[in-house]
């Protein structure tokens, strides 16, 4: 079995990062060209424990259908999705979040085993493992940009907010 682990530091609060990571709409549009489309189950909004999503994916010139189930969920620090139907022999993706003030460390632990026996193992070592690492890094970069943009907008809104009864001098 292969483990790909990616750590991403984000200048945004824990809840914002957690919610973006489980947002089906954001996930679908997190790459330059959408390679994954939700076709059944939770096809929009935020996934919760027990939710299923079937994705039609197009990677490496192959179209596949992959059904994932959210099997563990602790808001806002962890959710896990696991394959219940698809081409992988094994698939488990742990999304782990640790927050400190307005900073979040997001860790992805992606465990997988390709199909096709020895040929699949060889393909994994030659290509697939690095492809999956780059895919996670690209998604996390998009999430970091979006979360930090949201955090900056929240900060600006708080800076200009007026408290009830406050007198403003011009």
Residue, then its C-alpha position, 0 to 999 in steps of 0.5 A: x500500500x502507498x501513502x502520500x502525505x502532504x502538509x499545507x500551512x494556511x493563513x486562515x482559521x481552522x473552520x474555513x479550511x475545514x469547510x473548503x476541504x469538504x465542499x463538493x463544489x469547491x473540490x470540483x473546481x479546484x483544478x485548472x480544468x475540472x477532471x472530476x464531476x460529482x454525479x450521484x450522492x452528495x453532488x453539492x455543498x458540504x459533506x458530512x459523516x455518512x455521505x456518499x459521492x460518486x465522482x466521474x473522473x478523468x485522469x491519465x486519459x481514463x474515465x472512471x467512476x469512484x464512489x467515496x463515503x465519509x466514514x469519519x468526521x470530527x468538525x473541524x479537525x478531521x474527516x476521512x473518505x474511503x472508496x466503496x466502489x471503484x478501480x482502486x484496490x484500496x483508497x483512504x484519504x484522511x483530511x487532518x486540520x490543526x489550528x492556531x489563532x488564524x493559522x491552520x496546518x492541513x495534512x492529507x494522508x492518502x493511502x491507496x493501492x492500485x489494481x492490476x497486481x504486479x503491473x499496477x505496482x510497477x505503474x505506481x512506482x514509476x508514475x502514479x504515486x508522484x502523480x497523486x502527490x502533485x494532484x494533492x499539492x495542486x488542490x491544496x494550493x487552490x484551497x490555500x489561496x481561497x481560504x486566505x482570500x476569505x480570511x483577508x475579506x473577514x479581517x477587512x470586514x471586522x476592521x470597518x465594522x461599527x459597534x452599536x452606539x459607537x460615535x464616529x468622528x469624521 
